[in-house]
């Protein structure tokens, strides 16, 4: 039985990874800050701030692991602290990075794993810090390193207001403000596909060589297509209002930035564990989960309130 150290495990991606690892028979130790009340089931839990190198090393003392799955690394210091805290190097390390590392100013779309990847300014420091964390891992002595670069992640358990954002407005018959003409292209990976692939990398007999991989569904959609698909699942028409003022940041009224984010998936095209769930199927699972677990509540941003006022009759 492989012993796996999981960084994360409280919400969404970390939680889904924890559940899959346990279900597939791994001996799992999860490290989180302990801020979220969770049922750890068969997993061992260590409450620790991973950014506190001394505390982390102390909590990991006496433990050895065959593999690390790092779902909570947001910068180089996170990775350095963990590598310093491990008392023996694991054979395998899977780092959850991000497609935000790709530099759109110098790389053509779709981004491939060979594209320049030092972080894109549109994401602030997020992309640069993820890229720097990759560099720290790649300089380590761990023999089997996998760096995973997903685009937008969706599915049951999503704690980010993306698909829920659109459904809430469709169900309330409220306007959905969309940047420009709505033809910005985006790509997704479902949480089930993502976690299956990540755990697949842990198999010593994995047919995929260590390296950097885009993990994404093979197809992409425009904002308009995405909204229409969500409306189809919810059984509602959408009241879409296109916002032509480019000086207003899209994230002030919409779940995504006005920036194409599409990836090449050719590197894993023949791997049996590659993401391949149709978007409509994965979104249906997300809709069913939200319907059973919470409510589709519209909480408009101040920018949405202002835009509604401008669009009101007589305004």
C-alpha positions as CSV (number, residue, x, y, z in Angstrom):
1,X,0.0,0.0,0.0
2,X,1.5,3.3,-1.1
3,X,1.8,6.0,1.6
4,X,0.7,9.3,0.2
5,X,1.2,12.8,1.7
6,X,-1.6,15.0,0.5
7,X,-1.3,18.8,0.9
8,X,-4.9,20.0,1.1
9,X,-8.0,18.0,1.6
10,X,-10.6,20.3,3.1
11,X,-12.4,21.8,0.1
12,X,-13.1,21.1,-3.6
13,X,-10.0,19.8,-5.3
14,X,-8.2,18.7,-2.1
15,X,-11.3,17.1,-0.8
16,X,-12.0,15.2,-4.0
17,X,-8.4,14.0,-4.1
18,X,-8.6,12.8,-0.5
19,X,-11.8,10.8,-1.3
20,X,-10.3,9.3,-4.4
21,X,-7.1,8.3,-2.8
22,X,-8.9,6.7,0.1
23,X,-11.3,4.9,-2.2
24,X,-8.4,3.5,-4.2
25,X,-6.7,2.1,-1.2
26,X,-3.9,4.5,-0.5
27,X,-2.6,5.2,3.0
28,X,-3.2,8.9,3.1
29,X,-1.9,11.6,5.4
30,X,-3.4,15.0,4.8
31,X,-1.9,18.3,5.9
32,X,-4.2,21.3,6.2
33,X,-4.4,24.3,8.5
34,X,-7.3,22.7,10.2
35,X,-9.6,25.7,9.7
36,X,-12.3,23.7,8.0
37,X,-14.2,21.1,10.1
38,X,-13.9,17.9,8.1
39,X,-14.4,14.2,8.4
40,X,-11.1,12.6,7.6
41,X,-12.4,9.1,7.5
42,X,-9.6,6.6,6.9
43,X,-7.0,9.3,6.4
44,X,-4.5,10.6,9.0
45,X,-4.8,14.4,9.5
46,X,-2.0,16.8,10.5
47,X,-3.1,20.3,11.3
48,X,-0.3,22.6,10.3
49,X,0.5,25.8,8.4
50,X,2.6,24.4,5.6
51,X,4.3,27.9,5.2
52,X,5.7,27.5,8.7
53,X,8.8,25.5,7.8
54,X,9.8,24.7,11.3
55,X,6.3,23.6,12.4
56,X,5.9,21.5,9.2
57,X,9.2,19.7,9.7
58,X,8.3,19.0,13.3
59,X,4.9,17.6,12.4
60,X,6.3,15.4,9.7
61,X,9.2,14.0,11.8
62,X,9.1,10.2,11.9
63,X,6.9,10.0,8.8
64,X,8.0,8.8,5.3
65,X,6.0,8.7,2.2
66,X,6.1,7.0,-1.2
67,X,4.4,10.0,-2.9
68,X,3.3,13.6,-2.4
69,X,0.2,15.0,-4.0
70,X,0.4,18.8,-3.6
71,X,-2.9,20.5,-4.1
72,X,-2.2,23.6,-1.9
73,X,1.0,25.0,-3.3
74,X,0.7,28.6,-4.3
75,X,4.3,29.8,-4.5
76,X,7.9,28.8,-4.3
77,X,8.2,29.1,-0.5
78,X,5.4,26.6,-0.1
79,X,7.3,24.1,-2.1
80,X,10.6,24.9,-0.4
81,X,9.2,24.5,3.1
82,X,7.7,21.1,2.2
83,X,10.9,19.8,0.6
84,X,12.9,20.9,3.6
85,X,10.4,19.3,6.0
86,X,10.4,15.9,4.4
87,X,12.8,13.6,6.2
88,X,13.1,11.3,3.2
89,X,12.4,12.2,-0.4
90,X,9.4,10.4,-1.9
91,X,9.6,8.6,-5.2
92,X,6.8,10.6,-6.8
93,X,5.6,14.2,-6.4
94,X,2.5,15.5,-8.2
95,X,2.2,19.3,-8.2
96,X,-1.1,20.9,-9.0
97,X,0.0,24.0,-10.9
98,X,-2.2,26.1,-13.3
99,X,-2.6,27.2,-16.9
100,X,-2.1,30.7,-15.5
101,X,1.6,30.1,-15.9
102,X,1.4,30.5,-19.7
103,X,2.5,33.9,-21.1
104,X,-0.1,34.9,-23.7
105,X,2.1,37.8,-24.9
106,X,4.7,35.3,-26.3
107,X,2.8,32.0,-26.7
108,X,0.2,31.3,-29.4
109,X,-3.1,29.6,-28.6
110,X,-3.7,26.9,-27.7
111,X,-1.0,26.8,-25.1
112,X,1.1,23.7,-25.2
113,X,3.4,22.4,-22.4
114,X,6.4,23.8,-24.3
115,X,4.9,27.3,-24.3
116,X,6.7,30.0,-22.3
117,X,5.5,29.6,-18.8
118,X,6.8,32.2,-16.3
119,X,3.4,33.5,-15.3
120,X,0.9,35.9,-17.1
121,X,0.3,39.3,-15.7
122,X,-3.5,39.1,-16.2
123,X,-3.6,36.8,-13.2
124,X,-1.6,39.1,-10.9
125,X,1.0,37.3,-8.9
126,X,-0.9,34.0,-9.0
127,X,0.6,32.7,-12.3
128,X,4.1,33.9,-11.5
129,X,4.1,32.3,-8.1
130,X,2.8,29.0,-9.5
131,X,5.5,29.1,-12.2
132,X,8.1,29.7,-9.5
133,X,6.9,26.8,-7.5
134,X,7.3,24.5,-10.5
135,X,10.9,25.7,-10.8
136,X,11.6,24.8,-7.2
137,X,10.2,21.3,-7.6
138,X,12.0,20.7,-10.9
139,X,15.3,21.5,-9.2
140,X,14.7,18.8,-6.5
141,X,16.1,15.3,-6.5
142,X,12.7,13.6,-6.6
143,X,12.9,11.1,-9.5
144,X,9.2,11.1,-10.6
145,X,7.9,14.6,-10.9
146,X,4.6,15.4,-12.5
147,X,3.4,19.0,-12.9
148,X,-0.2,19.4,-13.7
149,X,-1.6,22.5,-15.4
150,X,-5.4,22.6,-15.5
151,X,-7.5,25.5,-16.9
152,X,-10.8,26.2,-15.1
153,X,-11.9,23.4,-12.8
154,X,-15.6,22.7,-12.3
155,X,-17.9,20.1,-10.8
156,X,-19.5,18.9,-7.6
157,X,-18.0,20.6,-4.5
158,X,-16.8,23.7,-6.4
159,X,-16.3,26.5,-3.9
160,X,-15.8,29.2,-6.6
161,X,-18.8,31.0,-7.9
162,X,-18.6,30.1,-11.6
163,X,-21.2,27.7,-12.9
164,X,-23.4,28.5,-9.8
165,X,-23.1,32.2,-10.7
166,X,-24.7,31.7,-14.1
167,X,-27.3,29.2,-13.0
168,X,-28.4,31.5,-10.1
169,X,-29.1,34.3,-12.6
170,X,-30.8,32.1,-15.1
171,X,-33.1,30.6,-12.5
172,X,-33.9,34.1,-11.1
173,X,-34.5,35.4,-14.6
174,X,-31.9,38.1,-13.8
175,X,-29.5,39.6,-16.4
176,X,-26.2,38.0,-17.1
177,X,-23.7,40.7,-18.1
178,X,-21.1,39.3,-20.5
179,X,-17.9,41.1,-21.6
180,X,-17.8,42.3,-25.2
181,X,-19.4,40.0,-27.8
182,X,-19.1,36.9,-25.6
183,X,-16.8,35.1,-28.0
184,X,-13.9,34.7,-25.6
185,X,-12.8,31.1,-25.5
186,X,-12.4,29.1,-22.3
187,X,-11.6,25.5,-21.4
188,X,-12.5,23.3,-18.4
189,X,-11.6,20.2,-16.7
190,X,-14.1,18.3,-14.5
191,X,-13.1,17.5,-10.9
192,X,-13.6,13.8,-11.5
193,X,-11.3,13.8,-14.5
194,X,-8.7,15.9,-12.8
195,X,-8.5,13.7,-9.7
196,X,-8.5,10.4,-11.7
197,X,-5.5,11.6,-13.8
198,X,-3.6,12.9,-10.8
199,X,-4.0,9.6,-8.9
200,X,-3.2,7.8,-12.1
201,X,0.3,9.4,-12.1
202,X,1.0,7.7,-8.8
203,X,0.9,4.2,-10.3
204,X,4.6,3.0,-10.6
205,X,3.5,1.3,-13.9
206,X,1.9,4.5,-15.2
207,X,2.2,4.6,-19.0
208,X,2.9,8.3,-18.9
209,X,6.5,9.5,-18.3
210,X,7.2,12.1,-15.6
211,X,6.9,15.7,-16.9
212,X,4.6,18.7,-17.3
213,X,1.0,18.0,-18.5
214,X,-2.0,20.1,-19.4
215,X,-5.1,18.4,-17.9
216,X,-8.1,19.7,-19.7
217,X,-11.2,18.5,-21.6
218,X,-10.3,18.3,-25.3
219,X,-13.0,20.8,-26.3
220,X,-13.4,24.5,-25.5
221,X,-16.4,26.9,-25.6
222,X,-17.1,30.6,-25.9
223,X,-18.7,32.5,-23.1
224,X,-21.9,32.5,-25.2
225,X,-21.8,28.7,-25.7
226,X,-21.1,28.2,-22.0
227,X,-24.0,30.2,-20.9
228,X,-26.3,28.5,-23.4
229,X,-25.2,25.1,-22.2
230,X,-25.8,26.0,-18.6
231,X,-29.3,27.3,-19.6
232,X,-30.0,24.0,-21.3
233,X,-29.2,22.1,-18.2
234,X,-31.2,24.4,-16.0
235,X,-34.1,24.5,-18.4
236,X,-34.1,28.3,-18.6
237,X,-33.6,31.0,-21.1
238,X,-30.7,33.5,-20.5
239,X,-31.1,37.2,-20.3
240,X,-27.6,38.1,-21.7
241,X,-26.5,41.7,-21.8
242,X,-23.2,42.3,-23.6
243,X,-20.9,44.9,-22.0
244,X,-19.0,46.9,-24.6
245,X,-17.1,49.1,-22.2
246,X,-13.6,47.5,-22.1
247,X,-12.5,49.8,-19.2
248,X,-14.7,47.8,-16.8
249,X,-12.9,44.7,-15.6
250,X,-14.9,41.6,-16.5
251,X,-14.4,40.1,-13.1
252,X,-16.5,42.9,-11.6
253,X,-19.6,41.4,-13.1
254,X,-18.8,38.0,-14.6
255,X,-17.0,34.8,-13.4
256,X,-14.2,34.9,-15.9
257,X,-11.7,37.4,-17.2
258,X,-12.0,38.5,-20.8
259,X,-9.0,36.5,-21.9
260,X,-8.8,33.3,-24.0
261,X,-7.7,30.3,-22.0
262,X,-7.4,27.2,-24.1
263,X,-4.8,24.4,-23.9
264,X,-3.4,21.8,-26.2
265,X,-4.3,18.3,-24.9
266,X,-2.2,16.3,-27.4
267,X,0.5,15.3,-25.0
268,X,-2.0,13.0,-23.2
269,X,-4.2,12.1,-26.2
270,X,-3.6,8.4,-26.0
271,X,-3.5,7.9,-22.2
272,X,-6.5,6.0,-20.9
273,X,-6.7,8.3,-17.8
274,X,-6.8,11.5,-19.7
275,X,-9.8,13.9,-19.1
276,X,-12.6,13.0,-21.5
277,X,-15.9,13.6,-19.8
278,X,-18.2,15.6,-22.1
279,X,-18.7,19.1,-20.6
280,X,-22.5,18.8,-20.6
281,X,-22.3,15.6,-18.6
282,X,-19.9,17.1,-16.1
283,X,-22.0,20.2,-15.7
284,X,-25.1,18.2,-15.2
285,X,-23.4,16.5,-12.2
286,X,-22.4,19.9,-10.9
287,X,-26.0,21.2,-11.2
288,X,-27.4,18.1,-9.4
289,X,-24.9,18.6,-6.6
290,X,-25.6,22.3,-6.1
291,X,-29.4,21.6,-6.3
292,X,-29.1,19.0,-3.5
293,X,-26.4,20.7,-1.3
294,X,-27.2,24.4,-1.4
295,X,-29.3,27.2,-3.0
296,X,-28.9,29.2,-6.3
297,X,-28.8,32.6,-4.6
298,X,-28.1,35.7,-6.6
299,X,-25.8,38.1,-4.8
300,X,-25.1,40.8,-7.4
301,X,-21.8,42.7,-7.2
302,X,-21.9,46.5,-7.0
303,X,-20.9,46.6,-10.7
304,X,-23.9,44.4,-11.6
305,X,-26.2,46.7,-9.6
306,X,-24.8,49.7,-11.5
307,X,-25.2,47.9,-14.9
308,X,-28.7,46.9,-14.1
309,X,-29.5,50.5,-13.3
310,X,-28.1,51.7,-16.7
311,X,-30.1,49.0,-18.5
312,X,-33.4,49.8,-16.8
313,X,-36.1,51.3,-19.0
314,X,-35.9,55.1,-19.0
315,X,-32.3,55.1,-17.6
